[in-house]
Amino acid sequence: MILTNTYNFLRFYSIINNLTITNENEQTVNFFKTIIEYPLFLVELVKETCNIDLHQIKDYFEVDV
């Protein structure tokens, strides 16, 4: 589970900053924009367990969590 979450966060980072990191395409970017609940759940999980605020992901989805 940790590896899966790490990989997904890497994909989100790639989508936000540089699509070539994980070779994402526009279709993938649009898909991730439609599933807001999952990345925000991961953000909250990291915040609660590690006290790390991943504001870039929240800012990307333009929500206040």
N, CA, C and O atoms as a printed pandas DataFrame, in Angstrom:
     atom_number atom_name residue_name chain_id  residue_number  x_coord  y_coord  z_coord
0              1         N          MET        A               1    0.829   -1.186    0.000
1              2        CA          MET        A               1    0.000    0.000    0.000
2              3         C          MET        A               1    0.877    1.254    0.000
3              4         O          MET        A               1    0.577    2.227   -0.691
4              5         N          ILE        A               2    1.938    1.225    0.762
5              6        CA          ILE        A               2    2.845    2.374    0.815
6              7         C          ILE        A               2    3.443    2.636   -0.563
7              8         O          ILE        A               2    3.522    3.787   -0.993
8              9         N          LEU        A               3    3.856    1.599   -1.246
9             10        CA          LEU        A               3    4.435    1.773   -2.579
10            11         C          LEU        A               3    3.405    2.302   -3.574
11            12         O          LEU        A               3    3.727    3.141   -4.415
12            13         N          THR        A               4    2.200    1.827   -3.482
13            14        CA          THR        A               4    1.138    2.301   -4.369
14            15         C          THR        A               4    0.856    3.778   -4.133
15            16         O          THR        A               4    0.735    4.551   -5.084
16            17         N          ASN        A               5    0.753    4.166   -2.876
17            18        CA          ASN        A               5    0.512    5.574   -2.567
18            19         C          ASN        A               5    1.678    6.447   -3.011
19            20         O          ASN        A               5    1.476    7.545   -3.530
20            21         N          THR        A               6    2.885    5.963   -2.809
21            22        CA          THR        A               6    4.061    6.712   -3.244
22            23         C          THR        A               6    4.052    6.886   -4.754
23            24         O          THR        A               6    4.332    7.972   -5.260
24            25         N          TYR        A               7    3.734    5.832   -5.464
25            26        CA          TYR        A               7    3.665    5.909   -6.925
26            27         C          TYR        A               7    2.583    6.894   -7.369
27            28         O          TYR        A               7    2.803    7.692   -8.280
28            29         N          ASN        A               8    1.429    6.838   -6.732
29            30        CA          ASN        A               8    0.353    7.760   -7.093
30            31         C          ASN        A               8    0.728    9.205   -6.786
31            32         O          ASN        A               8    0.413   10.103   -7.567
32            33         N          PHE        A               9    1.387    9.437   -5.673
33            34        CA          PHE        A               9    1.845   10.790   -5.376
34            35         C          PHE        A               9    2.880   11.251   -6.395
35            36         O          PHE        A               9    2.899   12.422   -6.777
36            37         N          LEU        A              10    3.721   10.355   -6.827
37            38        CA          LEU        A              10    4.687   10.705   -7.869
38            39         C          LEU        A              10    3.958   11.081   -9.158
39            40         O          LEU        A              10    4.359   12.020   -9.845
40            41         N          ARG        A              11    2.915   10.369   -9.480
41            42        CA          ARG        A              11    2.127   10.695  -10.670
42            43         C          ARG        A              11    1.451   12.058  -10.517
43            44         O          ARG        A              11    1.435   12.847  -11.462
44            45         N          PHE        A              12    0.896   12.339   -9.345
45            46        CA          PHE        A              12    0.299   13.643   -9.113
46            47         C          PHE        A              12    1.344   14.745   -9.226
47            48         O          PHE        A              12    1.099   15.790   -9.830
48            49         N          TYR        A              13    2.500   14.500   -8.644
49            50        CA          TYR        A              13    3.584   15.480   -8.737
50            51         C          TYR        A              13    3.945   15.719  -10.199
51            52         O          TYR        A              13    4.141   16.858  -10.624
52            53         N          SER        A              14    4.029   14.649  -10.949
53            54        CA          SER        A              14    4.350   14.755  -12.365
54            55         C          SER        A              14    3.286   15.555  -13.107
55            56         O          SER        A              14    3.615   16.394  -13.947
56            57         N          ILE        A              15    2.035   15.306  -12.810
57            58        CA          ILE        A              15    0.941   16.021  -13.471
58            59         C          ILE        A              15    0.992   17.510  -13.127
59            60         O          ILE        A              15    0.744   18.356  -13.986
60            61         N          ILE        A              16    1.305   17.821  -11.904
61            62        CA          ILE        A              16    1.314   19.207  -11.458
62            63         C          ILE        A              16    2.541   19.954  -11.972
63            64         O          ILE        A              16    2.442   21.118  -12.359
64            65         N          ASN        A              17    3.690   19.296  -11.977
65            66        CA          ASN        A              17    4.940   20.002  -12.259
66            67         C          ASN        A              17    5.574   19.712  -13.615
67            68         O          ASN        A              17    6.041   20.628  -14.290
68            69         N          ASN        A              18    5.593   18.448  -14.013
69            70        CA          ASN        A              18    6.304   18.099  -15.235
70            71         C          ASN        A              18    5.793   16.747  -15.734
71            72         O          ASN        A              18    6.131   15.708  -15.167
72            73         N          LEU        A              19    5.000   16.758  -16.769
73            74        CA          LEU        A              19    4.362   15.529  -17.261
74            75         C          LEU        A              19    5.362   14.466  -17.715
75            76         O          LEU        A              19    5.023   13.285  -17.775
76            77         N          THR        A              20    6.564   14.867  -18.027
77            78        CA          THR        A              20    7.540   13.894  -18.532
78            79         C          THR        A              20    8.145   13.022  -17.443
79            80         O          THR        A              20    8.761   12.003  -17.755
80            81         N          ILE        A              21    7.991   13.387  -16.181
81            82        CA          ILE        A              21    8.569   12.578  -15.101
82            83         C          ILE        A              21    8.036   11.160  -15.158
83            84         O          ILE        A              21    8.808   10.204  -15.096
84            85         N          THR        A              22    6.736   11.016  -15.275
85            86        CA          THR        A              22    6.135    9.680  -15.352
86            87         C          THR        A              22    5.468    9.438  -16.700
87            88         O          THR        A              22    4.668    8.516  -16.860
88            89         N          ASN        A              23    5.812   10.276  -17.654
89            90        CA          ASN        A              23    5.321   10.124  -19.020
90            91         C          ASN        A              23    3.794   10.134  -19.095
91            92         O          ASN        A              23    3.183    9.318  -19.785
92            93         N          GLU        A              24    3.199   11.071  -18.371
93            94        CA          GLU        A              24    1.746   11.210  -18.385
94            95         C          GLU        A              24    1.313   11.931  -19.659
95            96         O          GLU        A              24    2.089   12.661  -20.275
96            97         N          ASN        A              25    0.069   11.711  -20.033
97            98        CA          ASN        A              25   -0.466   12.410  -21.196
98            99         C          ASN        A              25   -1.693   13.219  -20.782
99           100         O          ASN        A              25   -2.119   13.157  -19.629
100          101         N          GLU        A              26   -2.241   13.952  -21.690
101          102        CA          GLU        A              26   -3.373   14.828  -21.390
102          103         C          GLU        A              26   -4.600   14.046  -20.927
103          104         O          GLU        A              26   -5.360   14.526  -20.085
104          105         N          GLN        A              27   -4.794   12.870  -21.459
105          106        CA          GLN        A              27   -5.926   12.033  -21.052
106          107         C          GLN        A              27   -5.789   11.634  -19.579
107          108         O          GLN        A              27   -6.776   11.649  -18.843
108          109         N          THR        A              28   -4.600   11.284  -19.153
109          110        CA          THR        A              28   -4.375   10.928  -17.759
110          111         C          THR        A              28   -4.585   12.125  -16.851
111          112         O          THR        A              28   -5.178   12.000  -15.779
112          113         N          VAL        A              29   -4.113   13.261  -17.267
113          114        CA          VAL        A              29   -4.306   14.491  -16.490
114          115         C          VAL        A              29   -5.792   14.748  -16.290
115          116         O          VAL        A              29   -6.227   15.040  -15.176
116          117         N          ASN        A              30   -6.555   14.645  -17.336
117          118        CA          ASN        A              30   -8.004   14.859  -17.239
118          119         C          ASN        A              30   -8.675   13.816  -16.358
119          120         O          ASN        A              30   -9.610   14.129  -15.622
120          121         N          PHE        A              31   -8.198   12.578  -16.431
121          122        CA          PHE        A              31   -8.753   11.529  -15.575
122          123         C          PHE        A              31   -8.527   11.853  -14.101
123          124         O          PHE        A              31   -9.450   11.751  -13.293
124          125         N          PHE        A              32   -7.305   12.241  -13.753
125          126        CA          PHE        A              32   -7.012   12.542  -12.356
126          127         C          PHE        A              32   -7.808   13.748  -11.865
127          128         O          PHE        A              32   -8.113   13.837  -10.675
128          129         N          LYS        A              33   -8.141   14.650  -12.731
129          130        CA          LYS        A              33   -8.955   15.791  -12.322
130          131         C          LYS        A              33  -10.384   15.361  -11.991
131          132         O          LYS        A              33  -11.075   16.055  -11.245
132          133         N          THR        A              34  -10.833   14.242  -12.528
133          134        CA          THR        A              34  -12.197   13.789  -12.273
134          135         C          THR        A              34  -12.330   12.964  -10.997
135          136         O          THR        A              34  -13.440   12.767  -10.502
136          137         N          ILE        A              35  -11.220   12.484  -10.464
137          138        CA          ILE        A              35  -11.285   11.659   -9.249
138          139         C          ILE        A              35  -10.684   12.406   -8.066
139          140         O          ILE        A              35   -9.722   11.945   -7.451
140          141         N          ILE        A              36  -11.238   13.522   -7.766
141          142        CA          ILE        A              36  -10.703   14.406   -6.732
142          143         C          ILE        A              36  -10.657   13.721   -5.369
143          144         O          ILE        A              36   -9.728   13.970   -4.600
144          145         N          GLU        A              37  -11.602   12.888   -5.053
145          146        CA          GLU        A              37  -11.692   12.307   -3.722
146          147         C          GLU        A              37  -10.461   11.472   -3.354
147          148         O          GLU        A              37   -9.997   11.523   -2.215
148          149         N          TYR        A              38   -9.943   10.721   -4.294
149          150        CA          TYR        A              38   -8.820    9.836   -3.973
150          151         C          TYR        A              38   -7.542   10.592   -3.612
151          152         O          TYR        A              38   -6.965   10.323   -2.558
152          153         N          PRO        A              39   -7.079   11.520   -4.437
153          154        CA          PRO        A              39   -5.863   12.235   -4.039
154          155         C          PRO        A              39   -6.053   13.058   -2.766
155          156         O          PRO        A              39   -5.129   13.186   -1.963
156          157         N          LEU        A              40   -7.243   13.611   -2.584
157          158        CA          LEU        A              40   -7.480   14.376   -1.365
158          159         C          LEU        A              40   -7.514   13.471   -0.143
159          160         O          LEU        A              40   -7.088   13.875    0.939
160          161         N          PHE        A              41   -8.007   12.270   -0.301
161          162        CA          PHE        A              41   -7.949   11.285    0.781
162          163         C          PHE        A              41   -6.498   10.980    1.137
163          164         O          PHE        A              41   -6.147   10.932    2.316
164          165         N          LEU        A              42   -5.653   10.776    0.129
165          166        CA          LEU        A              42   -4.240   10.506    0.373
166          167         C          LEU        A              42   -3.556   11.692    1.055
167          168         O          LEU        A              42   -2.717   11.511    1.937
168          169         N          VAL        A              43   -3.918   12.891    0.643
169          170        CA          VAL        A              43   -3.351   14.092    1.261
170          171         C          VAL        A              43   -3.702   14.132    2.742
171          172         O          VAL        A              43   -2.842   14.400    3.581
172          173         N          GLU        A              44   -4.941   13.872    3.058
173          174        CA          GLU        A              44   -5.370   13.879    4.460
174          175         C          GLU        A              44   -4.706   12.753    5.253
175          176         O          GLU        A              44   -4.332   12.941    6.411
176          177         N          LEU        A              45   -4.566   11.611    4.642
177          178        CA          LEU        A              45   -3.911   10.484    5.304
178          179         C          LEU        A              45   -2.466   10.830    5.664
179          180         O          LEU        A              45   -2.013   10.555    6.775
180          181         N          VAL        A              46   -1.765   11.420    4.740
181          182        CA          VAL        A              46   -0.373   11.818    4.992
182          183         C          VAL        A              46   -0.320   12.907    6.068
183          184         O          VAL        A              46    0.554   12.891    6.935
184          185         N          LYS        A              47   -1.247   13.833    6.003
185          186        CA          LYS        A              47   -1.268   14.912    6.993
186          187         C          LYS        A              47   -1.519   14.380    8.393
187          188         O          LYS        A              47   -0.878   14.815    9.349
188          189         N          GLU        A              48   -2.441   13.445    8.517
189          190        CA          GLU        A              48   -2.770   12.884    9.833
190          191         C          GLU        A              48   -1.665   11.983   10.375
191          192         O          GLU        A              48   -1.375   12.010   11.572
192          193         N          THR        A              49   -1.058   11.201    9.519
193          194        CA          THR        A              49   -0.074   10.236   10.000
194          195         C          THR        A              49    1.344   10.798   10.095
195          196         O          THR        A              49    2.114   10.393   10.965
196          197         N          CYS        A              50    1.690   11.728    9.207
197          198        CA          CYS        A              50    3.068   12.225    9.149
198          199         C          CYS        A              50    3.192   13.714    9.444
199          200         O          CYS        A              50    4.299   14.245    9.524
200          201         N          ASN        A              51    2.065   14.379    9.603
201          202        CA          ASN        A              51    2.043   15.822    9.826
202          203         C          ASN        A              51    2.736   16.587    8.693
203          204         O          ASN        A              51    3.460   17.554    8.932
204          205         N          ILE        A              52    2.505   16.143    7.478
205          206        CA          ILE        A              52    3.045   16.786    6.279
206          207         C          ILE        A              52    1.874   17.314    5.464
207          208         O          ILE        A              52    0.965   16.567    5.104
208          209         N          ASP        A              53    1.907   18.599    5.181
209          210        CA          ASP        A              53    0.836   19.215    4.415
210          211         C          ASP        A              53    1.232   19.259    2.937
211          212         O          ASP        A              53    2.181   19.949    2.565
212          213         N          LEU        A              54    0.521   18.538    2.122
213          214        CA          LEU        A              54    0.797   18.493    0.686
214          215         C          LEU        A              54   -0.096   19.505   -0.028
215          216         O          LEU        A              54   -0.980   19.140   -0.802
216          217         N          HIS        A              55    0.151   20.756    0.243
217          218        CA          HIS        A              55   -0.718   21.813   -0.260
218          219         C          HIS        A              55   -0.699   21.920   -1.787
219          220         O          HIS        A              55   -1.655   22.433   -2.367
220          221         N          GLN        A              56    0.345   21.458   -2.445
221          222        CA          GLN        A              56    0.384   21.539   -3.904
222          223         C          GLN        A              56   -0.751   20.743   -4.534
223          224         O          GLN        A              56   -1.357   21.171   -5.516
224          225         N          ILE        A              57   -1.024   19.598   -3.964
225          226        CA          ILE        A              57   -2.108   18.768   -4.514
226          227         C          ILE        A              57   -3.454   19.419   -4.230
227          228         O          ILE        A              57   -4.320   19.460   -5.105
228          229         N          LYS        A              58   -3.638   19.926   -3.023
229          230        CA          LYS        A              58   -4.891   20.620   -2.713
230          231         C          LYS        A              58   -5.053   21.848   -3.588
231          232         O          LYS        A              58   -6.149   22.121   -4.078
232          233         N          ASP        A              59   -3.968   22.594   -3.791
233          234        CA          ASP        A              59   -4.033   23.781   -4.641
234          235         C          ASP        A              59   -4.357   23.406   -6.085
235          236         O          ASP        A              59   -5.089   24.121   -6.770
236          237         N          TYR        A              60   -3.815   22.298   -6.535
237          238        CA          TYR        A              60   -4.074   21.852   -7.902
238          239         C          TYR        A              60   -5.564   21.625   -8.144
239          240         O          TYR        A              60   -6.101   21.974   -9.194
240          241         N          PHE        A              61   -6.209   21.036   -7.154
241          242        CA          PHE        A              61   -7.638   20.775   -7.274
242          243         C          PHE        A              61   -8.468   21.966   -6.802
243          244         O          PHE        A              61   -9.697   21.931   -6.868
244          245         N          GLU        A              62   -7.811   23.005   -6.333
245          246        CA          GLU        A              62   -8.460   24.234   -5.885
246          247         C          GLU        A              62   -9.546   23.979   -4.862
247          248         O          GLU        A              62  -10.683   24.427   -5.009
248          249         N          VAL        A              63   -9.177   23.256   -3.828
249          250        CA          VAL        A              63  -10.116   22.990   -2.729
250          251         C          VAL        A              63   -9.430   23.322   -1.409
251          252         O          VAL        A              63   -8.204   23.399   -1.326
252          253         N          ASP        A              64  -10.230   23.513   -0.408
253          254        CA          ASP        A              64   -9.715   23.795    0.931
254          255         C          ASP        A              64  -10.050   22.619    1.818
255          256         O          ASP        A              64  -11.196   22.431    2.225
256          257         N          VAL        A              65   -9.016   21.817    2.117
257          258        CA          VAL        A              65   -9.221   20.614    2.937
258          259         C          VAL        A              65   -8.618   20.835    4.291
259          260         O          VAL        A              65   -8.675   19.949    5.144
